[in-house]
Every structure is written in structure tokens, then in C-alpha cells.
Amino acid sequence: MRGKQGLYKFFNKRIYTSPELFIKIFATNLVKIVFDIFSYL
């Protein structure tokens, strides 16, 4: 959990610098979330 929060903090810093990067991160996170849901099924 701690590692994930560190990643989110890192991404939050990046988001402010570039909206395009935010979109990329959001898309990749969305894919990860979908895979996580399928792995739980």
C-alpha cells in the first residue's frame, strides 16, 4: 500500500506539469483496475 501511495504522489507531481501525461496515467490505471477486477473474479 505504501508503495502505491508513493507512486500516486509521484504521478500527482507529474499531472500538474502535463495534462497529456495525466491522460496516459489515467488510461493505464484504468486498464490495471480492470485487470485487478478480473483477477478477483
N, C-alpha and C positions, 0 to 999 in steps of 0.2 A: 504494500500500500504506500509506503514511504517513497519508494522509487517512482511510483506513478505520480504522486504529488509533485515530486521534483521535476518530472517531465512536463507536467501541466504548467508549473511556474516558468520553465524554460520556454514553452510554447507561448505562454501569455506575453512574455517579453517580445517574442518574435512577431506576434499578432499585431502589436502596436506599430511595428516598423513596416509591415507589408500585409495588406488585405488579401493579396493573392495567396500568400503563404497560409493565411488563416483558412482560406477555402480548401487548400490542399490538405491541411491538417484535419479539418472537419471531415473531408471526404474519406481520408484514410482511417480516422477514428470511427466513422460510421461503418465502414467495412469491417473493422475489428469488432465492433459491438455486435454486428450481425453474425459474425463467425462465433463469437462468445455465446450468443443465444442458441445457435445451432448445436454447439458443443454441449450445452446443458441439457438439450432435449434427449 
